[in-house]
Each structure stands twice: as C-alpha cells, then as structure tokens.
C-alpha cells in the first residue's frame, strides 16, 4: 500500500471529519433499512443521549449524509433517512464489521 501524505484535504481526514467519532457510523448503520424517527433511533442506540443524538443528526444532515423530513402533522413528525452520499458509507461500515469480527475471533 502506498503511503498518503496527510494534508488538510487527504481522503482519510475527510472521511474522519464526515463519519468519525463515537456515534455517526452507528447512526448511519441504524438507517440502513429505511427512515426512522428520532425516538426509534434513540432506542436502537441505547447508550447515546438524546442531546448527542440530535447534535450528531444535525451534523450528518449538514454533511448531506442524512436527510431530515418534516411531515406537517400535529404534533410534527420528523424522520431521518440516508441520502445517496450516506449510502456510500455502508461498504465502509461493512468492512469495519468484518474487521471487528476477525479481530475478536
């Protein structure tokens, strides 16, 4: 494998900025099978606080990895779904899953 010069715009740094951290990949993974409401996302990732979940979702929406749809009902219903860019992170998540499985084996 070739070494890559670490610059402010290198691919690894960009990837880490977009999906790095403790929660973003877990949120993207939970949205794999379709849109979810905040309450369902919160239940599917039991050790994340609602405040952090909301912050991470906001960041993912701003990065165009997740779409936030607001349905004009009373009370308002909001759902989150992967965008095409968000779906492009799924192979990365799968490779991480494979790595973890082989590492713990």
C-alpha positions in Angstrom: 0.0 0.0 0.0 1.3 3.5 -0.8 1.7 6.0 1.9 -0.5 9.0 1.7 0.6 12.5 2.7 -1.6 13.7 5.5 -2.8 17.1 4.4 -6.0 19.1 5.4 -7.7 17.6 2.3 -6.5 14.0 2.3 -9.1 11.3 1.9 -8.6 9.8 5.3 -9.0 13.1 7.1 -12.1 13.9 5.1 -13.7 10.6 5.9 -12.9 11.0 9.6 -14.4 14.5 9.6 -17.6 13.2 8.0 -18.2 9.9 9.8 -15.6 9.8 12.6 -16.4 9.9 16.3 -18.3 7.6 18.6 -21.8 7.8 17.1 -22.0 8.8 13.4 -21.3 5.3 11.9 -23.8 3.7 14.3 -26.5 6.2 13.4 -25.8 5.6 9.6 -26.0 1.9 10.2 -29.3 2.1 12.0 -30.7 4.0 9.0 -29.7 1.2 6.6 -33.1 -0.3 6.2 -35.1 2.9 5.8 -36.2 6.1 7.5 -36.5 6.2 11.3 -38.0 8.7 13.8 -35.8 10.2 16.5 -37.4 8.0 19.2 -36.7 4.8 17.3 -33.1 5.8 16.7 -32.7 6.7 20.4 -34.0 3.2 21.4 -31.8 1.4 18.8 -28.6 3.0 20.2 -29.3 2.7 23.9 -26.1 4.4 25.3 -26.5 7.6 23.3 -28.1 10.6 25.0 -30.9 12.4 23.1 -28.9 15.6 23.1 -25.9 13.9 21.5 -28.1 12.1 19.0 -29.7 15.3 17.9 -26.3 17.0 17.6 -24.9 14.1 15.5 -28.0 14.0 13.3 -27.7 17.7 12.7 -24.1 17.3 11.6 -25.0 14.3 9.4 -27.8 16.4 7.8 -25.4 19.3 7.2 -22.9 16.9 5.6 -25.7 15.6 3.3 -25.3 12.1 4.6 -28.7 12.0 6.2 -32.0 13.6 5.1 -34.4 15.1 7.6 -38.0 15.1 6.5 -40.6 17.0 8.5 -44.2 16.0 8.0 -46.6 18.8 8.6 -48.7 16.9 11.1 -49.8 17.9 14.6 -47.7 17.1 16.5 -45.0 17.3 13.8 -43.4 14.0 12.7 -39.8 14.0 11.7 -38.0 11.1 10.0 -34.3 10.7 9.2 -33.1 8.7 6.2 -29.8 8.1 4.4 -29.0 10.1 1.3 -27.1 8.7 -1.6 -23.9 10.0 -0.1 -24.9 8.4 3.2 -25.5 5.1 1.4 -22.0 5.3 0.0 -20.7 4.9 3.6 -22.3 1.5 4.0 -19.4 -0.5 2.5 -17.1 1.2 4.9 -19.4 0.1 7.8 -19.4 -3.4 6.5 -15.7 -3.6 6.3 -15.4 -2.3 9.8 -17.8 -5.0 10.9 -15.7 -7.6 9.2 -12.5 -6.2 10.8 -14.1 -6.4 14.3 -15.3 -9.9 13.7 -11.9 -11.1 12.7 -10.1 -9.2 15.4 -12.3 -10.6 18.2 -12.2 -14.2 16.7 
